[in-house]
Amino acid sequence: MTAKLSALGLSDLYERDIVLWSERTAELLRQGKFDELDLENLIDEVGDLGKRERDRLISSIRLILHHLLKWAYQPEKRSRSWAKTIQRERINVQDYLEESPSLARIVNAEWLEKAYKTARRHAAIETDLLLETFPEACPYSWEQILKEDFPTTL
C-alpha cells in the first residue's frame, strides 16, 4: 500500500481503492470503532450486497436461457460444452437459492421475462440468427429451466 493511500480518510479511500476500504472497514467493525466508520458508503455497500446476489442469480438464469435457445434453434451445433454450461448454471442457481432463500422471490414470471429478453438478444447475436427467429415470450417454464436433464441429453 502506498503512503498516499494510507493517508486517505475512509470516504476518500472508498473512491480510490474499495478493497482496501473494505478491509479497513471490517477491521474497524471488529475493533468496535464505530465512530470511525464511513457510514454513508458502508450503508450503500450493505444495500448492494443483496443486489449483487440477485444479479448473480439472474445472470445464471439468463445464461441457461441463452443456451437453451441455442440448443433449440441450432441443433446441428449442439455440443457437450453447451450442455455442461446449462448444467453448471443450474447448479449455480440451486446454490444461490440455498444460500439466500429470499432470492426465490425472483423466480417469478416478471423476472423470467426480463431475463429472457436479454438471453434472446444474446442468442441472436451468438447464433447469427435474426432476433425474430426466437419467440418473443419465454417458451420455457421455471420447471424446464431448472430441470437437470431438460433438454440437453446428447
Secondary structure, 3 states (H helix, E strand, C coil): CCHHHHCCCHHHHHHHCHHHHHHHHHHHHHHCCHHHCCHHHHHHHHHHHHHHHHHHHHHHHHHHHHHHHHHHHCHHHCCHHHHHHHHHHHHHHHHHHHHCHHHHHHCCHHHHHHHHHHHHHHHHHHHCCCHHHCCCCCCCCHHHHHCCCCCCCC
